Amino acid sequence: MTLRVILQVVPFGDEDKVREIGRLDIFNKGEFSEGFHRYGVIDFTPNQEGMFNEEIYHERKNGPWILVAKALNRLDIK
């Protein structure tokens, strides 16, 4: 299963002109140990498309937003 986060621009609230400017796919790579799960991340943006070399370890009980925050913190944003 994949958790997908989509970043969109909605010019002046006009839904007819919505445009995707980024997407982040976080996918389960299996259980690690002691409640932690391994996740891989794919970053799709207009200028870059790639996959993390690193894995993210996350306890599901902490919820999806913490997982998304961990993925965003690992992105090499310049």
C-alpha positions in Angstrom: 0.0 0.0 0.0 1.2 3.5 -0.8 0.6 6.7 1.1 0.5 9.5 -1.4 0.8 13.2 -0.6 0.0 15.6 -3.4 0.9 19.3 -3.3 -1.3 21.5 -5.5 -1.6 25.2 -6.4 -5.2 26.5 -6.6 -4.9 29.9 -8.2 -7.3 32.3 -6.4 -9.4 29.3 -5.2 -10.3 28.4 -8.8 -10.5 24.6 -8.8 -10.7 24.5 -12.6 -7.1 25.9 -12.7 -5.6 23.5 -10.1 -2.1 22.4 -10.9 0.0 19.7 -9.2 3.5 20.9 -8.2 4.7 17.9 -6.3 3.9 14.4 -5.1 5.4 12.1 -2.5 4.8 8.4 -2.5 5.6 6.5 0.7 5.4 2.8 0.5 5.6 0.0 3.0 8.7 -2.2 2.7 7.8 -4.5 5.6 8.1 -4.8 9.3 11.5 -4.0 10.9 11.3 -4.9 14.6 9.5 -3.9 17.8 6.6 -2.2 16.0 8.7 -0.3 13.6 8.0 -0.5 9.9 10.4 0.2 7.0 9.2 2.6 4.3 10.7 3.7 1.0 9.9 7.1 -0.5 9.6 8.3 -4.1 9.6 12.1 -4.8 7.9 13.2 -8.0 8.3 16.9 -8.8 8.3 18.7 -12.2 12.1 19.0 -12.2 13.2 15.9 -10.4 12.0 12.3 -10.0 13.9 9.9 -7.9 13.9 7.5 -5.1 15.5 7.7 -1.6 18.5 5.5 -1.0 17.6 5.5 2.7 14.7 3.8 4.4 12.5 5.5 7.0 11.7 3.6 10.2 8.3 4.5 11.7 6.0 3.2 14.4 2.5 3.1 12.9 0.9 4.1 16.2 2.5 7.6 15.7 0.2 8.2 12.7 0.6 9.2 9.1 1.5 12.9 9.6 4.6 12.0 11.6 5.6 9.6 8.7 5.1 12.4 6.2 7.2 14.8 8.3 10.0 12.2 8.5 9.9 11.8 4.7 9.9 15.6 4.1 12.8 16.0 6.5 14.9 13.5 4.5 14.3 15.3 1.2 17.4 17.1 -0.1 15.6 20.4 -0.6 17.8 23.3 -1.8 
